[in-house]
Each structure stands twice: as C-alpha cells, then as structure tokens.
Amino acid sequence: MSVLSDLDGLVLRSVSHPPLTTKDSELTYSELDNHAVKLYDAVQSIVSGANVTAYDNSKTYDKFSTDIRDRYAGYDNRIWEAAYVGSPSTFSGQTPEEGVYWTQVTLAEMLPDIMKLAEVSDSNGAVLKQVTLTIPNAQVLTGYDTPITLVSALGSGKGIDAISASVTIDNPSAAYATNVGLEIACDGADEPQLVSSSALNASVTSTRKLTVDSTFSATDTQILENTDLVVRVPSGNPTTGDADIIVKALYYEIDM
C-alpha cells in the first residue's frame, strides 16, 4: 500500500468525510499519533528529494536556466530550487537552505519543468537543447576575424554536438557579398559541424538551413572538449551587407 493510500485509514472523531472512518467517540492518543505519522509520511513523499539529483558543491546553479538539472537539487531529503536573482544569476558553493540562494519546493512544483524535459529528451534521456542568437550586422562583417559565441563551453569532459541550424537574414537593403558562407563550429576546430557556402547572400528576408559537414581529412578535428560553439564566416569577412542575422540551432551535450 502506498503512503498516500494510507491516508484513507485516518479515523475521524465525529465529522463525516468519506472514505475516512468516523468513530463517533474520542480518539485515543495512539490514534492521534498515528494520524500525525501518516500525514507526515504523506507530505514527506511529496517533498522528498531522494529521487532528485543530489546537490553538488562544485556545480553551478541558475534559477533562470532552461535545464532543470541546473535549477533543482536534492539535499537533506528535500527538493531545493535555485532562487538567486542577482546579476549574474549563477552561483555555486551555497549549501541549500531557505534564503537568498535556495527555496524548498515540492514535486508538483517541479512537474511542469519535468514535462518540458521529457518532451525534448530522446529514448536514452539525452536532452535536445535549442539556442537562438541575434547577431548584429557589424559582427557579421567581422565574422571571419572574430567568431561569435553561440553556446559557451560546457566544462571538462563535455562537448557540444550541433544537430541542426538555420539562419534568418533580416530585411537586407544591401546583400552580403564575396564571403557569404556560414559555419557552426567548435572554436578552433578544423571542420565545422554545420555549414552553408551561400547562406548570407540573401537580398530579401530569408530563413535558410545549414547542412551537416561530414567530409574530413585524416587529421581534421570537429567536436572538441570544453570549447565554445561559435558562428563563423569561412574564408574571409563579407565585403558588404547591412542586415542583422538570427541563428537558431539544436544541440546535445555529450561526454567526451
């Protein structure tokens, strides 16, 4: 029998409230204690952090993260949600306790975020993430010299596997010229992960897909450990062009 089912065994003194039993006489001390225990166990089953990833003193947490593993932690048999709203909102090394950095929550409060995670997880539980970045025209024009960070490095032992990407060229009055390719790559990698040789040449508002790069020489690198995923222009900077661009990408975090 589950803890919540045990609540059906509570005994009332005089009030009728099915399916609970009404005794129509004084409750004994033992019955009152039994009620308190059952209620405590029921609440504990709702707030227990036993099945939530344990708090990690070295991990960075963030109230505003889209990854629930960065927002919640299990500690002292409770569920804790990051609550810090400073700038930046990230923090580490703060042992969970009610206050500035953490607040206690229930499984029910976690449920919407759990459902979102389930919607974007594959059959092995890996989470597919999305990133959107608007890149101003001035940065596009220097995109060969200075690649633009799309996803920051994930830390030791982690890599970024870009699955798909698109770019929107937003209302150009002058098209980009000469160097009009675009790449999504690990910063410093020999080969990009996603590429287009002409994505930037649009003279009208356009959204265009990049394709997977799967051609390599024997020594080429592609996915690198603990490295930013960047947007870059191959070959050289565009010579003209005046539109901002919007890059959207889907990616997995992988163990390296």
C-alpha positions as CSV (number, residue, x, y, z in Angstrom):
1,M,0.0,0.0,0.0
2,S,1.3,3.5,-0.9
3,V,1.9,6.3,1.6
4,L,-0.9,8.3,0.1
5,S,-3.3,5.3,0.3
6,D,-2.5,5.1,4.0
7,L,-4.3,8.4,4.4
8,D,-7.6,6.6,3.7
9,G,-7.1,4.8,7.0
10,L,-7.3,8.0,9.1
11,V,-10.1,8.0,11.7
12,L,-12.3,11.0,12.4
13,R,-13.9,11.7,15.8
14,S,-17.3,13.0,14.7
15,V,-17.2,14.5,11.2
16,S,-18.2,12.5,8.1
17,H,-15.8,12.7,5.3
18,P,-15.7,9.5,3.1
19,P,-13.7,7.4,2.6
20,L,-12.4,8.2,6.1
21,T,-14.0,6.3,9.0
22,T,-16.0,8.3,11.6
23,K,-15.5,6.9,15.1
24,D,-18.2,8.9,16.9
25,S,-16.1,8.9,20.1
26,E,-12.9,10.4,21.5
27,L,-9.7,9.4,19.6
28,T,-7.0,7.7,21.7
29,Y,-3.5,9.1,22.0
30,S,-2.3,6.2,19.8
31,E,-4.8,7.1,17.1
32,L,-3.8,10.8,17.2
33,D,-0.1,9.9,16.9
34,N,-0.9,7.5,14.1
35,H,-2.7,10.4,12.3
36,A,0.3,12.6,12.7
37,V,2.7,10.0,11.4
38,K,0.6,9.2,8.3
39,L,0.3,12.9,7.5
40,Y,4.0,13.5,7.9
41,D,4.8,10.5,5.7
42,A,2.4,11.7,3.0
43,V,3.9,15.2,3.0
44,Q,7.4,13.7,3.1
45,S,6.7,11.7,0.0
46,I,5.7,14.9,-1.9
47,V,8.7,17.0,-0.8
48,S,11.4,14.3,-0.6
49,G,14.5,15.0,-2.7
50,A,15.6,11.3,-2.7
51,N,15.0,10.9,-6.4
52,V,16.3,14.4,-7.4
53,T,19.9,14.8,-8.5
54,A,21.9,15.4,-5.3
55,Y,23.3,18.8,-4.6
56,D,26.9,19.2,-5.9
57,N,29.0,21.8,-4.1
58,S,31.1,22.3,-7.3
59,K,28.2,22.7,-9.7
60,T,26.9,26.0,-11.0
61,Y,23.2,26.6,-10.4
62,D,20.9,29.1,-12.1
63,K,17.3,30.0,-11.4
64,F,16.7,31.0,-15.0
65,S,18.4,28.0,-16.7
66,T,16.2,26.1,-19.2
67,D,17.9,22.9,-17.9
68,I,16.1,21.7,-14.7
69,R,19.4,20.0,-13.6
70,D,20.8,23.5,-13.2
71,R,17.8,24.7,-11.2
72,Y,17.0,21.9,-8.8
73,A,18.9,19.8,-6.3
74,G,18.2,17.1,-3.7
75,Y,19.6,17.9,-0.2
76,D,18.7,16.8,3.3
77,N,15.8,14.7,2.0
78,R,14.2,17.8,0.5
79,I,13.9,19.3,-3.0
80,W,15.5,22.7,-3.5
81,E,15.1,25.2,-6.3
82,A,17.7,27.9,-7.1
83,A,16.3,31.2,-6.1
84,Y,19.1,33.7,-6.5
85,V,18.2,36.7,-8.7
86,G,21.5,38.6,-8.7
87,S,23.5,39.6,-11.8
88,P,24.7,37.1,-12.9
89,S,22.1,34.7,-11.5
90,T,24.5,31.8,-11.5
91,F,26.1,30.6,-8.2
92,S,27.9,27.6,-6.7
93,G,29.1,26.5,-3.3
94,Q,26.0,27.6,-1.5
95,T,24.6,24.7,0.6
96,P,20.8,24.6,0.3
97,E,18.9,26.3,3.0
98,E,15.8,28.6,2.8
99,G,17.0,32.1,1.9
100,V,18.7,34.1,-0.8
101,Y,20.1,31.2,-2.9
102,W,17.6,28.4,-2.4
103,T,13.9,27.7,-1.6
104,Q,12.2,24.4,-0.8
105,V,9.7,23.1,-3.4
106,T,7.5,20.1,-4.0
107,L,7.5,17.5,-6.8
108,A,4.3,19.1,-8.0
109,E,6.1,22.4,-8.5
110,M,8.8,20.6,-10.5
111,L,6.3,18.8,-12.7
112,P,5.9,21.4,-15.5
113,D,9.7,21.5,-15.9
114,I,9.9,17.7,-15.8
115,M,7.3,17.5,-18.6
116,K,9.3,20.1,-20.7
117,L,12.4,17.9,-20.2
118,A,10.5,14.8,-21.3
119,E,9.3,16.5,-24.5
120,V,12.9,17.2,-25.7
121,S,14.6,14.0,-24.4
122,D,15.5,11.1,-26.6
123,S,14.9,7.4,-25.7
124,N,18.2,7.4,-23.7
125,G,17.3,10.5,-21.7
126,A,19.7,12.9,-23.6
127,V,18.3,16.4,-23.7
128,L,18.0,18.2,-27.1
129,K,18.5,21.9,-26.5
130,Q,17.8,25.0,-28.5
131,V,19.7,28.2,-28.7
132,T,18.7,31.5,-30.5
133,L,21.2,34.3,-31.1
134,T,20.7,37.6,-32.9
135,I,24.0,38.8,-34.5
136,P,24.2,42.5,-35.3
137,N,25.4,43.4,-38.8
138,A,28.7,44.8,-37.6
139,Q,29.6,41.4,-36.1
140,V,28.6,39.6,-39.2
141,L,31.0,41.8,-41.2
142,T,33.9,40.6,-38.9
143,G,32.6,37.0,-38.6
144,Y,35.8,35.6,-40.1
145,D,38.2,37.5,-37.9
146,T,36.1,37.2,-34.8
147,P,33.7,34.2,-34.5
148,I,30.6,34.8,-32.4
149,T,29.9,32.5,-29.4
150,L,26.6,30.6,-29.8
151,V,26.9,28.2,-26.8
152,S,29.6,28.6,-24.2
153,A,31.9,25.8,-23.3
154,L,30.3,23.2,-21.0
155,G,33.3,22.3,-18.9
156,S,35.8,19.5,-18.7
157,G,34.7,16.2,-20.2
158,K,31.8,17.8,-22.2
159,G,31.4,18.6,-25.8
160,I,28.6,20.2,-28.0
161,D,27.1,18.2,-30.8
162,A,25.2,20.5,-33.1
163,I,22.3,18.7,-34.8
164,S,20.7,21.4,-37.0
165,A,20.8,25.1,-37.5
166,S,19.1,27.8,-39.6
167,V,19.9,31.5,-40.2
168,T,17.5,34.3,-40.9
169,I,18.8,37.3,-42.8
170,D,16.6,40.1,-41.5
171,N,15.4,42.7,-44.1
172,P,18.6,43.4,-46.0
173,S,18.8,46.5,-48.2
174,A,22.3,45.5,-49.3
175,A,23.2,41.9,-49.5
176,Y,26.3,40.4,-48.0
177,A,28.9,39.8,-50.7
178,T,32.1,38.0,-51.6
179,N,32.4,35.8,-48.5
180,V,28.8,34.7,-47.9
181,G,29.2,31.3,-46.3
182,L,28.3,30.5,-42.7
183,E,29.5,27.8,-40.3
184,I,28.6,26.5,-36.8
185,A,31.7,25.1,-35.3
186,C,33.7,24.4,-32.1
187,D,36.0,27.3,-31.8
188,G,39.4,26.2,-33.1
189,A,38.2,23.0,-34.8
190,D,39.4,22.2,-38.3
191,E,36.0,21.3,-39.6
192,P,32.6,22.9,-38.8
193,Q,29.7,20.8,-37.7
194,L,27.1,22.6,-39.8
195,V,27.8,24.7,-42.9
196,S,26.4,26.6,-45.9
197,S,28.5,28.1,-48.7
198,S,26.0,30.8,-49.5
199,A,23.7,31.3,-46.5
200,L,24.4,35.1,-46.3
201,N,23.9,36.1,-49.9
202,A,20.1,36.8,-49.5
203,S,18.8,40.1,-50.9
204,V,15.4,39.6,-49.3
205,T,14.4,38.4,-45.8
206,S,15.1,34.7,-45.8
207,T,15.5,31.8,-43.5
208,R,18.0,29.1,-44.6
209,K,19.2,25.8,-43.3
210,L,22.8,24.8,-42.8
211,T,23.8,21.2,-43.6
212,V,25.9,18.7,-41.7
213,D,29.6,18.6,-42.6
214,S,30.8,15.0,-42.8
215,T,33.9,15.3,-45.1
216,F,37.3,15.1,-43.3
217,S,41.0,14.6,-43.9
218,A,42.8,12.2,-41.7
219,T,43.8,14.8,-39.1
220,D,40.7,17.0,-39.0
221,T,39.1,17.8,-35.7
222,Q,35.4,18.7,-35.3
223,I,33.8,18.3,-31.9
224,L,36.1,19.5,-29.2
225,E,36.0,19.1,-25.4
226,N,35.2,22.1,-23.3
227,T,35.1,24.5,-26.2
228,D,32.6,27.2,-27.3
229,L,30.3,26.5,-30.2
230,V,30.6,29.5,-32.5
231,V,29.2,31.1,-35.6
232,R,31.8,32.0,-38.1
233,V,32.2,33.1,-41.7
234,P,34.7,30.9,-43.6
235,S,37.4,32.2,-46.0
236,G,37.2,35.9,-45.1
237,N,34.9,38.7,-43.9
238,P,31.9,39.7,-46.1
239,T,32.8,42.9,-48.0
240,T,29.3,44.4,-47.9
241,G,25.9,43.8,-46.3
242,D,23.7,45.6,-43.8
243,A,21.3,43.1,-42.2
244,D,21.3,41.6,-38.7
245,I,21.0,37.8,-38.7
246,I,19.3,35.4,-36.4
247,V,20.9,32.0,-35.8
248,K,18.9,29.1,-34.3
249,A,20.4,25.7,-33.5
250,L,19.6,22.4,-31.8
251,Y,22.4,20.6,-30.0
252,Y,23.2,17.9,-27.5
253,E,25.6,18.0,-24.6
254,I,27.9,14.9,-25.0
255,D,30.5,13.2,-22.8
256,M,34.0,13.3,-24.3
